Amino acid sequence: MTPSDFQEQLSQLPSDTPITAQHILAILAALQPKPARDQNYSQWDNQKIIDQDTLAEWLGESPRTIEKWREIPGKGPAFIKRQGKNVRYRVEDVRNWFKKNTHNSIGEWQQAEQEELTKRMNGKVKKLSFGGMEWDSFTATIFVDDKPMPFFETLDPEMNITGYEVQWNEAGSLATKFLEQLAHSPKTVIRTLQEDKTDLNQVSHFLVGETIQKRTLAHAIATFPTYETEQYKELVIEMLDSGIDFTITDEQGRNAIQLAMECGNQFLMKILSSYSLYWQLQTELPSRPIGQENRDKA
């Protein structure tokens, strides 16, 4: 959901709704603007050397945009490239590039920054900018006895709240499309993705805290706080029939099945087990893997 959607649901809660410290931390993580890791750009020494990701964060551009600039003479700041080394930028060169390409006054810039901050605090900004990337939706998870559950299903004083997590999804990513479509019929979701010729196993970026992780939609499903409904089950099965692979590993070498087990996502594990058993009974194969072999049916 977007910050605005989240704030609207919060405003509709009864005044006597029980809220724990973990709920408050999750709310702050979702609605507060996330500052860049280092915004004291004006205090940096001119000879300081920075990398591409730092420059992207400074300029509010994606690293991919910075890369494209280097292919066009004069498009971006001068850069340093030594054989066998990553591209680096000198702060003085970046500042000179700023002077050449800045047309508004400092006062106007500061006013715009303040207006942006005010809008974000009021929940009117739909996207979060961090790490040179944009994030347009998030999942607020509350852990009950270490099991992930949707935020608004955990407002119960009898529950043992053990933690929280807010995961932001890369703007326009497959995870964002999937999470936004949970209210629709499973076949509609799949049809929409197929019409867009979407690769269900493409890698997307996820922001957890201040760490950007690369994962697939299967990983997002595994860690998603599960609504144990028939609609959710149908959607996962439609995804499996369409070739989603739960065996692809992330940067830490973990696949979606392992993540589901770690998160205590028993509902998803039951769906995957039933799906595998179904194909074991329907075919002469010893088992139907929940992985790449699914794609031959898609």
KEVOVEX-888419 format. One record per residue (C-alpha): residue number from 1; x, y, z. Coordinates in steps of 0.2 Angstrom, whole numbers, plus 5000, padded with zeros to 4 digits. Layout:
# residues N
<atom num="NUM" c1="X" c2="Y" c3="Z"/>
...
//
This chain:
# residues 298
<atom num="1" c1="5000" c2="5000" c3="5000"/>
<atom num="2" c1="5005" c2="5018" c3="4998"/>
<atom num="3" c1="5008" c2="5030" c3="5013"/>
<atom num="4" c1="4992" c2="5039" c3="5010"/>
<atom num="5" c1="4982" c2="5022" c3="5010"/>
<atom num="6" c1="4991" c2="5017" c3="5026"/>
<atom num="7" c1="4987" c2="5034" c3="5034"/>
<atom num="8" c1="4969" c2="5033" c3="5029"/>
<atom num="9" c1="4967" c2="5016" c3="5037"/>
<atom num="10" c1="4975" c2="5022" c3="5053"/>
<atom num="11" c1="4963" c2="5037" c3="5054"/>
<atom num="12" c1="4948" c2="5025" c3="5054"/>
<atom num="13" c1="4954" c2="5015" c3="5069"/>
<atom num="14" c1="4943" c2="5017" c3="5085"/>
<atom num="15" c1="4951" c2="5028" c3="5098"/>
<atom num="16" c1="4953" c2="5013" c3="5110"/>
<atom num="17" c1="4963" c2="5003" c3="5098"/>
<atom num="18" c1="4978" c2="4994" c3="5107"/>
<atom num="19" c1="4994" c2="5000" c3="5100"/>
<atom num="20" c1="5011" c2="4992" c3="5105"/>
<atom num="21" c1="5028" c2="5000" c3="5104"/>
<atom num="22" c1="5031" c2="4988" c3="5088"/>
<atom num="23" c1="5016" c2="4995" c3="5080"/>
<atom num="24" c1="5022" c2="5013" c3="5083"/>
<atom num="25" c1="5039" c2="5009" c3="5076"/>
<atom num="26" c1="5031" c2="5002" c3="5060"/>
<atom num="27" c1="5020" c2="5017" c3="5058"/>
<atom num="28" c1="5035" c2="5029" c3="5060"/>
<atom num="29" c1="5046" c2="5018" c3="5047"/>
<atom num="30" c1="5031" c2="5019" c3="5035"/>
<atom num="31" c1="5026" c2="5037" c3="5036"/>
<atom num="32" c1="5042" c2="5047" c3="5041"/>
<atom num="33" c1="5053" c2="5053" c3="5027"/>
<atom num="34" c1="5069" c2="5042" c3="5026"/>
<atom num="35" c1="5085" c2="5053" c3="5026"/>
<atom num="36" c1="5099" c2="5050" c3="5015"/>
<atom num="37" c1="5114" c2="5041" c3="5023"/>
<atom num="38" c1="5124" c2="5057" c3="5022"/>
<atom num="39" c1="5116" c2="5074" c3="5017"/>
<atom num="40" c1="5130" c2="5086" c3="5023"/>
<atom num="41" c1="5135" c2="5088" c3="5005"/>
<atom num="42" c1="5140" c2="5107" c3="5008"/>
<atom num="43" c1="5153" c2="5102" c3="5021"/>
<atom num="44" c1="5162" c2="5089" c3="5010"/>
<atom num="45" c1="5180" c2="5094" c3="5004"/>
<atom num="46" c1="5182" c2="5097" c3="4986"/>
<atom num="47" c1="5194" c2="5083" c3="4984"/>
<atom num="48" c1="5183" c2="5070" c3="4992"/>
<atom num="49" c1="5180" c2="5055" c3="4980"/>
<atom num="50" c1="5163" c2="5047" c3="4980"/>
<atom num="51" c1="5156" c2="5032" c3="4971"/>
<atom num="52" c1="5142" c2="5031" c3="4958"/>
<atom num="53" c1="5129" c2="5026" c3="4971"/>
<atom num="54" c1="5133" c2="5041" c3="4982"/>
<atom num="55" c1="5132" c2="5053" c3="4967"/>
<atom num="56" c1="5115" c2="5045" c3="4962"/>
<atom num="57" c1="5108" c2="5048" c3="4980"/>
<atom num="58" c1="5115" c2="5066" c3="4980"/>
<atom num="59" c1="5107" c2="5070" c3="4963"/>
<atom num="60" c1="5091" c2="5060" c3="4966"/>
<atom num="61" c1="5094" c2="5050" c3="4951"/>
<atom num="62" c1="5095" c2="5031" c3="4948"/>
<atom num="63" c1="5113" c2="5023" c3="4946"/>
<atom num="64" c1="5107" c2="5017" c3="4929"/>
<atom num="65" c1="5104" c2="5035" c3="4924"/>
<atom num="66" c1="5121" c2="5040" c3="4930"/>
<atom num="67" c1="5129" c2="5026" c3="4919"/>
<atom num="68" c1="5120" c2="5033" c3="4904"/>
<atom num="69" c1="5126" c2="5050" c3="4907"/>
<atom num="70" c1="5144" c2="5044" c3="4905"/>
<atom num="71" c1="5140" c2="5038" c3="4887"/>
<atom num="72" c1="5136" c2="5056" c3="4882"/>
<atom num="73" c1="5150" c2="5069" c3="4882"/>
<atom num="74" c1="5146" c2="5084" c3="4894"/>
<atom num="75" c1="5130" c2="5076" c3="4900"/>
<atom num="76" c1="5135" c2="5072" c3="4918"/>
<atom num="77" c1="5149" c2="5077" c3="4930"/>
<atom num="78" c1="5167" c2="5073" c3="4925"/>
<atom num="79" c1="5172" c2="5056" c3="4932"/>
<atom num="80" c1="5188" c2="5046" c3="4936"/>
<atom num="81" c1="5190" c2="5029" c3="4928"/>
<atom num="82" c1="5206" c2="5019" c3="4931"/>
<atom num="83" c1="5209" c2="5001" c3="4924"/>
<atom num="84" c1="5202" c2="4988" c3="4935"/>
<atom num="85" c1="5194" c2="5001" c3="4946"/>
<atom num="86" c1="5176" c2="5006" c3="4948"/>
<atom num="87" c1="5170" c2="5024" c3="4942"/>
<atom num="88" c1="5173" c2="5038" c3="4955"/>
<atom num="89" c1="5168" c2="5056" c3="4956"/>
<atom num="90" c1="5177" c2="5071" c3="4963"/>
<atom num="91" c1="5166" c2="5082" c3="4974"/>
<atom num="92" c1="5173" c2="5098" c3="4966"/>
<atom num="93" c1="5168" c2="5091" c3="4948"/>
<atom num="94" c1="5151" c2="5088" c3="4954"/>
<atom num="95" c1="5149" c2="5105" c3="4962"/>
<atom num="96" c1="5155" c2="5113" c3="4945"/>
<atom num="97" c1="5142" c2="5103" c3="4936"/>
<atom num="98" c1="5129" c2="5109" c3="4948"/>
<atom num="99" c1="5134" c2="5127" c3="4945"/>
<atom num="100" c1="5133" c2="5125" c3="4926"/>
<atom num="101" c1="5116" c2="5116" c3="4926"/>
<atom num="102" c1="5107" c2="5125" c3="4940"/>
<atom num="103" c1="5095" c2="5139" c3="4935"/>
<atom num="104" c1="5085" c2="5142" c3="4951"/>
<atom num="105" c1="5091" c2="5152" c3="4966"/>
<atom num="106" c1="5096" c2="5143" c3="4982"/>
<atom num="107" c1="5081" c2="5151" c3="4991"/>
<atom num="108" c1="5069" c2="5143" c3="4978"/>
<atom num="109" c1="5078" c2="5126" c3="4980"/>
<atom num="110" c1="5076" c2="5126" c3="4999"/>
<atom num="111" c1="5058" c2="5131" c3="4998"/>
<atom num="112" c1="5055" c2="5117" c3="4986"/>
<atom num="113" c1="5064" c2="5105" c3="4998"/>
<atom num="114" c1="5053" c2="5111" c3="5013"/>
<atom num="115" c1="5037" c2="5109" c3="5003"/>
<atom num="116" c1="5042" c2="5091" c3="4998"/>
<atom num="117" c1="5046" c2="5087" c3="5016"/>
<atom num="118" c1="5029" c2="5094" c3="5022"/>
<atom num="119" c1="5020" c2="5084" c3="5009"/>
<atom num="120" c1="5028" c2="5068" c3="5014"/>
<atom num="121" c1="5025" c2="5071" c3="5032"/>
<atom num="122" c1="5006" c2="5074" c3="5028"/>
<atom num="123" c1="5006" c2="5057" c3="5018"/>
<atom num="124" c1="5003" c2="5066" c3="5001"/>
<atom num="125" c1="5019" c2="5059" c3="4993"/>
<atom num="126" c1="5016" c2="5042" c3="4984"/>
<atom num="127" c1="5034" c2="5038" c3="4982"/>
<atom num="128" c1="5050" c2="5037" c3="4993"/>
<atom num="129" c1="5067" c2="5042" c3="4986"/>
<atom num="130" c1="5082" c2="5033" c3="4994"/>
<atom num="131" c1="5098" c2="5026" c3="4987"/>
<atom num="132" c1="5096" c2="5034" c3="4970"/>
<atom num="133" c1="5080" c2="5024" c3="4968"/>
<atom num="134" c1="5061" c2="5027" c3="4970"/>
<atom num="135" c1="5050" c2="5016" c3="4981"/>
<atom num="136" c1="5031" c2="5017" c3="4978"/>
<atom num="137" c1="5023" c2="5004" c3="4990"/>
<atom num="138" c1="5027" c2="4995" c3="5006"/>
<atom num="139" c1="5022" c2="4981" c3="5017"/>
<atom num="140" c1="5020" c2="4984" c3="5035"/>
<atom num="141" c1="5022" c2="4967" c3="5044"/>
<atom num="142" c1="5020" c2="4964" c3="5063"/>
<atom num="143" c1="5027" c2="4948" c3="5070"/>
<atom num="144" c1="5016" c2="4938" c3="5082"/>
<atom num="145" c1="5026" c2="4925" c3="5091"/>
<atom num="146" c1="5039" c2="4927" c3="5077"/>
<atom num="147" c1="5026" c2="4924" c3="5063"/>
<atom num="148" c1="5023" c2="4938" c3="5051"/>
<atom num="149" c1="5005" c2="4945" c3="5050"/>
<atom num="150" c1="4997" c2="4960" c3="5042"/>
<atom num="151" c1="4998" c2="4976" c3="5052"/>
<atom num="152" c1="4979" c2="4979" c3="5054"/>
<atom num="153" c1="4976" c2="4961" c3="5060"/>
<atom num="154" c1="4987" c2="4962" c3="5075"/>
<atom num="155" c1="4979" c2="4976" c3="5085"/>
<atom num="156" c1="4974" c2="4964" c3="5098"/>
<atom num="157" c1="4980" c2="4966" c3="5116"/>
<atom num="158" c1="4980" c2="4947" c3="5118"/>
<atom num="159" c1="4993" c2="4944" c3="5105"/>
<atom num="160" c1="5012" c2="4942" c3="5109"/>
<atom num="161" c1="5020" c2="4955" c3="5098"/>
<atom num="162" c1="5038" c2="4951" c3="5095"/>
<atom num="163" c1="5044" c2="4963" c3="5081"/>
<atom num="164" c1="5040" c2="4972" c3="5065"/>
<atom num="165" c1="5047" c2="4976" c3="5048"/>
<atom num="166" c1="5043" c2="4988" c3="5034"/>
<atom num="167" c1="5048" c2="4983" c3="5017"/>
<atom num="168" c1="5047" c2="4995" c3="5002"/>
<atom num="169" c1="5045" c2="4989" c3="4984"/>
<atom num="170" c1="5054" c2="4997" c3="4969"/>
<atom num="171" c1="5043" c2="5009" c3="4960"/>
<atom num="172" c1="5034" c2="5000" c3="4945"/>
<atom num="173" c1="5041" c2="4983" c3="4951"/>
<atom num="174" c1="5032" c2="4966" c3="4949"/>
<atom num="175" c1="5030" c2="4966" c3="4968"/>
<atom num="176" c1="5021" c2="4982" c3="4968"/>
<atom num="177" c1="5009" c2="4976" c3="4954"/>
<atom num="178" c1="5006" c2="4960" c3="4963"/>
<atom num="179" c1="5003" c2="4968" c3="4980"/>
<atom num="180" c1="4991" c2="4981" c3="4973"/>
<atom num="181" c1="4981" c2="4967" c3="4964"/>
<atom num="182" c1="4978" c2="4956" c3="4979"/>
<atom num="183" c1="4960" c2="4963" c3="4980"/>
<atom num="184" c1="4956" c2="4957" c3="4962"/>
<atom num="185" c1="4953" c2="4940" c3="4956"/>
<atom num="186" c1="4968" c2="4929" c3="4953"/>
<atom num="187" c1="4965" c2="4926" c3="4935"/>
<atom num="188" c1="4963" c2="4944" c3="4932"/>
<atom num="189" c1="4980" c2="4947" c3="4940"/>
<atom num="190" c1="4988" c2="4933" c3="4929"/>
<atom num="191" c1="4980" c2="4939" c3="4913"/>
<atom num="192" c1="4986" c2="4957" c3="4917"/>
<atom num="193" c1="5004" c2="4951" c3="4919"/>
<atom num="194" c1="5003" c2="4940" c3="4904"/>
<atom num="195" c1="4997" c2="4954" c3="4893"/>
<atom num="196" c1="5012" c2="4964" c3="4899"/>
<atom num="197" c1="5023" c2="4949" c3="4894"/>
<atom num="198" c1="5029" c2="4950" c3="4912"/>
<atom num="199" c1="5043" c2="4938" c3="4918"/>
<atom num="200" c1="5037" c2="4932" c3="4934"/>
<atom num="201" c1="5055" c2="4928" c3="4939"/>
<atom num="202" c1="5063" c2="4945" c3="4936"/>
<atom num="203" c1="5074" c2="4952" c3="4950"/>
<atom num="204" c1="5067" c2="4967" c3="4959"/>
<atom num="205" c1="5074" c2="4978" c3="4972"/>
<atom num="206" c1="5067" c2="4979" c3="4990"/>
<atom num="207" c1="5071" c2="4991" c3="5004"/>
<atom num="208" c1="5071" c2="4985" c3="5022"/>
<atom num="209" c1="5078" c2="4998" c3="5034"/>
<atom num="210" c1="5092" c2="5006" c3="5025"/>
<atom num="211" c1="5097" c2="4990" c3="5016"/>
<atom num="212" c1="5093" c2="4987" c3="4997"/>
<atom num="213" c1="5090" c2="4969" c3="4993"/>
<atom num="214" c1="5088" c2="4960" c3="4976"/>
<atom num="215" c1="5075" c2="4947" c3="4976"/>
<atom num="216" c1="5061" c2="4940" c3="4965"/>
<atom num="217" c1="5042" c2="4940" c3="4967"/>
<atom num="218" c1="5043" c2="4923" c3="4974"/>
<atom num="219" c1="5053" c2="4929" c3="4989"/>
<atom num="220" c1="5041" c2="4944" c3="4991"/>
<atom num="221" c1="5027" c2="4931" c3="4992"/>
<atom num="222" c1="5036" c2="4920" c3="5004"/>
<atom num="223" c1="5039" c2="4935" c3="5016"/>
<atom num="224" c1="5022" c2="4943" c3="5013"/>
<atom num="225" c1="5011" c2="4943" c3="5029"/>
<atom num="226" c1="4998" c2="4930" c3="5024"/>
<atom num="227" c1="4980" c2="4933" c3="5023"/>
<atom num="228" c1="4974" c2="4915" c3="5024"/>
<atom num="229" c1="4960" c2="4916" c3="5011"/>
<atom num="230" c1="4955" c2="4905" c3="4996"/>
<atom num="231" c1="4959" c2="4920" c3="4985"/>
<atom num="232" c1="4977" c2="4921" c3="4991"/>
<atom num="233" c1="4978" c2="4902" c3="4988"/>
<atom num="234" c1="4971" c2="4903" c3="4970"/>
<atom num="235" c1="4983" c2="4917" c3="4966"/>
<atom num="236" c1="4998" c2="4908" c3="4972"/>
<atom num="237" c1="4993" c2="4892" c3="4962"/>
<atom num="238" c1="4990" c2="4903" c3="4946"/>
<atom num="239" c1="5007" c2="4910" c3="4948"/>
<atom num="240" c1="5014" c2="4892" c3="4950"/>
<atom num="241" c1="5005" c2="4887" c3="4934"/>
<atom num="242" c1="5012" c2="4902" c3="4925"/>
<atom num="243" c1="5030" c2="4898" c3="4929"/>
<atom num="244" c1="5035" c2="4907" c3="4945"/>
<atom num="245" c1="5050" c2="4899" c3="4952"/>
<atom num="246" c1="5052" c2="4897" c3="4971"/>
<atom num="247" c1="5069" c2="4889" c3="4970"/>
<atom num="248" c1="5079" c2="4904" c3="4963"/>
<atom num="249" c1="5091" c2="4911" c3="4977"/>
<atom num="250" c1="5093" c2="4928" c3="4983"/>
<atom num="251" c1="5110" c2="4937" c3="4986"/>
<atom num="252" c1="5111" c2="4928" c3="5003"/>
<atom num="253" c1="5109" c2="4911" c3="4994"/>
<atom num="254" c1="5091" c2="4908" c3="5001"/>
<atom num="255" c1="5077" c2="4903" c3="4990"/>
<atom num="256" c1="5059" c2="4908" c3="4993"/>
<atom num="257" c1="5054" c2="4891" c3="5001"/>
<atom num="258" c1="5068" c2="4893" c3="5014"/>
<atom num="259" c1="5062" c2="4911" c3="5018"/>
<atom num="260" c1="5044" c2="4905" c3="5020"/>
<atom num="261" c1="5050" c2="4892" c3="5032"/>
<atom num="262" c1="5060" c2="4905" c3="5042"/>
<atom num="263" c1="5046" c2="4917" c3="5042"/>
<atom num="264" c1="5034" c2="4903" c3="5048"/>
<atom num="265" c1="5023" c2="4906" c3="5033"/>
<atom num="266" c1="5014" c2="4889" c3="5035"/>
<atom num="267" c1="4999" c2="4894" c3="5024"/>
<atom num="268" c1="5011" c2="4896" c3="5009"/>
<atom num="269" c1="5020" c2="4880" c3="5013"/>
<atom num="270" c1="5004" c2="4870" c3="5013"/>
<atom num="271" c1="5000" c2="4877" c3="4996"/>
<atom num="272" c1="5016" c2="4873" c3="4989"/>
<atom num="273" c1="5016" c2="4855" c3="4997"/>
<atom num="274" c1="4998" c2="4852" c3="4990"/>
<atom num="275" c1="5003" c2="4858" c3="4973"/>
<atom num="276" c1="5018" c2="4847" c3="4972"/>
<atom num="277" c1="5007" c2="4832" c3="4978"/>
<atom num="278" c1="4994" c2="4836" c3="4965"/>
<atom num="279" c1="5007" c2="4834" c3="4951"/>
<atom num="280" c1="5014" c2="4819" c3="4959"/>
<atom num="281" c1="4997" c2="4810" c3="4958"/>
<atom num="282" c1="4993" c2="4817" c3="4940"/>
<atom num="283" c1="5010" c2="4812" c3="4932"/>
<atom num="284" c1="5021" c2="4797" c3="4931"/>
<atom num="285" c1="5035" c2="4808" c3="4938"/>
<atom num="286" c1="5041" c2="4805" c3="4956"/>
<atom num="287" c1="5037" c2="4823" c3="4961"/>
<atom num="288" c1="5032" c2="4840" c3="4953"/>
<atom num="289" c1="5045" c2="4852" c3="4959"/>
<atom num="290" c1="5040" c2="4870" c3="4964"/>
<atom num="291" c1="5053" c2="4878" c3="4953"/>
<atom num="292" c1="5059" c2="4879" c3="4935"/>
<atom num="293" c1="5051" c2="4863" c3="4929"/>
<atom num="294" c1="5034" c2="4872" c3="4931"/>
<atom num="295" c1="5038" c2="4883" c3="4916"/>
<atom num="296" c1="5035" c2="4869" c3="4904"/>
<atom num="297" c1="5016" c2="4870" c3="4908"/>
<atom num="298" c1="5016" c2="4889" c3="4906"/>
//
